[in-house]
Amino acid sequence: MLYFSLGDFVIHPDKPDWGIGQVQSIVGMNVTVNFEHAGKQMINCNIIALNAAPRPTK
């Protein structure tokens, strides 16, 4: 079960250099995230457990 929604901010636990990402779409356990330094990436949440991130302040 996923514990985030569209628009939430997340961090990839194995790729901290990707920066904070924002959830763009969720289809089943596949989540598309737009990361600061890696662009849009599709993450299979059956394999990778994304971590919640604080909302960036700008």
ZAMI-727419 format. One record per residue (C-alpha): residue number from 1; x, y, z. Coordinates in nm, 4 decimals. Layout:
NUM_X_Y_Z
...
REM end
This chain:
1_0.0000_0.0000_0.0000
2_0.1244_0.3456_-0.0877
3_0.1275_0.6155_0.1771
4_0.1525_0.9200_-0.0468
5_-0.0649_1.1004_-0.2996
6_-0.0274_1.3108_-0.6106
7_0.1780_1.6210_-0.5382
8_0.3557_1.4742_-0.2350
9_0.7313_1.5180_-0.2079
10_0.9540_1.2109_-0.1786
11_1.3184_1.1031_-0.1705
12_1.4590_0.7895_-0.3368
13_1.6425_0.6040_-0.0558
14_1.9194_0.4736_-0.2857
15_1.9593_0.7918_-0.4946
16_1.9810_1.0908_-0.2584
17_2.1725_1.2798_-0.5301
18_1.8475_1.2889_-0.7310
19_1.7161_1.5407_-0.4772
20_1.3560_1.5836_-0.3723
21_1.0925_1.4607_-0.6151
22_0.7250_1.5373_-0.6553
23_0.4780_1.2567_-0.7266
24_0.3252_1.3136_-1.0730
25_0.1188_0.9971_-1.1224
26_0.0320_0.6719_-0.9478
27_-0.0781_0.3609_-1.1385
28_-0.0949_0.0596_-0.9119
29_0.2487_0.0377_-0.7512
30_0.4193_0.2359_-1.0308
31_0.4811_0.5960_-0.9343
32_0.6143_0.8647_-1.1673
33_0.8206_1.1181_-0.9771
34_0.9787_1.4385_-1.1074
35_1.3137_1.4686_-0.9252
36_1.5138_1.7922_-0.8969
37_1.8315_1.6474_-1.0476
38_1.7114_1.3387_-1.2383
39_1.3888_1.4507_-1.4068
40_1.0904_1.2197_-1.4381
41_1.1509_0.8648_-1.3225
42_0.9072_0.5746_-1.2925
43_0.9545_0.3920_-0.9643
44_0.8141_0.0459_-0.8926
45_0.7165_0.0719_-0.5265
46_0.7111_-0.3085_-0.4980
47_1.0913_-0.2789_-0.5254
48_1.1773_0.0692_-0.3936
49_1.0127_0.2238_-0.0866
50_1.0160_0.5985_-0.1414
51_1.0568_0.8141_0.1684
52_0.8412_1.1165_0.2436
53_1.0252_1.4484_0.2178
54_0.9408_1.7864_0.3653
55_0.7884_2.0334_0.1212
56_1.0609_2.2542_-0.0220
57_1.0426_2.6180_0.0807
58_1.1089_2.8701_-0.1937
REM end
